[in-house]
Amino acid sequence: MGCTVTTLEQFATLAGKEQGLVVVSTLRADATIQASLVNAGVMAHPLDGRSVLAFVTYGPVKLANLRARPQIAITVRSAWAWASVEGRAELIGPDDPADGVDAERLRRLLREVFTAAGGTHDNWAEYDRVMAEQRRCAVLVDPTRVYGSGQ
């Protein structure tokens, strides 16, 4: 028998069954949807502690969409269970600075997001180097809706 998913914690439980793999959908300028697969996890917002859904990304398409139109939908499914989170994306990265987040705090934040999404790494120095080289950005989603059908 299924249950209704209505909380970020329920979403996180379902995503954990799929190693944090979720589909992120953003809105293009022409009002069509751009979707991609990322690893995401729930964590405390680095500035105020509220629970957010977070992932790390880079590249021009998703970030350009989110800078212009921060609305986002994130969906996970595991077997017949599924859940979606809708909200507004907040970007924190080298090209999207945030008050109170210097280069050292950004380095740690990218690690925190990665581990919240279930990631592990054998060489954190290498991870940090790649994140900086690729100008990776943390995407923090404050949920306005959480819905789905879990099992």
WOJOTA-V308071 format. One record per backbone hydrogen bond with DSSP energy under -0.5 kcal/mol. CO is the residue of the C=O (numbers start at 1). NH is the residue of the N-H. E is the energy in kcal/mol with one decimal. If there is no record, write none. Layout:
CO;NH;E
CO;NH;E
//
This chain:
3;150;-2.5
4;6;-0.6
7;11;-2.0
8;12;-2.5
9;13;-2.1
10;14;-2.1
11;15;-2.8
12;16;-2.3
13;17;-0.9
14;17;-0.8
15;18;-1.6
15;20;-2.8
16;19;-1.3
18;21;-2.1
20;40;-2.5
22;24;-0.6
22;38;-2.4
23;75;-2.7
24;36;-2.0
25;73;-2.0
26;28;-0.6
26;34;-2.6
28;31;-1.8
32;28;-3.0
34;26;-2.9
36;24;-3.2
38;22;-2.9
41;54;-3.1
43;52;-2.6
45;49;-2.0
50;45;-3.0
52;43;-2.3
53;141;-3.1
54;41;-2.1
55;139;-3.2
57;137;-3.1
59;63;-0.8
60;64;-2.0
61;65;-2.5
62;66;-2.5
63;67;-2.5
64;68;-1.9
65;69;-3.1
70;89;-2.7
71;27;-0.5
72;87;-2.0
73;25;-3.2
74;85;-2.6
75;23;-3.1
76;83;-2.2
78;81;-2.3
81;78;-2.7
82;149;-1.5
83;76;-2.5
84;147;-2.2
85;74;-2.6
86;144;-3.2
86;145;-1.7
87;72;-2.2
88;142;-1.5
90;140;-2.8
92;138;-3.0
93;96;-1.0
96;93;-1.8
98;101;-2.1
100;102;-0.6
101;98;-0.5
102;106;-2.6
103;107;-2.2
104;108;-2.0
105;109;-2.6
106;110;-2.7
107;111;-1.3
108;112;-2.5
109;113;-2.7
110;114;-2.0
111;115;-2.7
112;116;-2.3
113;117;-1.7
114;119;-2.6
115;118;-1.7
123;127;-2.2
124;128;-2.9
125;129;-2.1
126;130;-2.6
127;131;-2.6
128;132;-2.3
129;133;-2.8
130;134;-2.6
131;136;-2.5
132;135;-0.9
136;94;-0.7
137;57;-2.5
138;92;-2.4
138;140;-0.5
139;55;-1.8
140;90;-2.7
140;142;-0.6
141;53;-2.1
141;143;-0.8
142;88;-1.1
145;86;-2.6
147;84;-3.3
148;5;-1.8
149;82;-1.9
150;3;-2.2
//
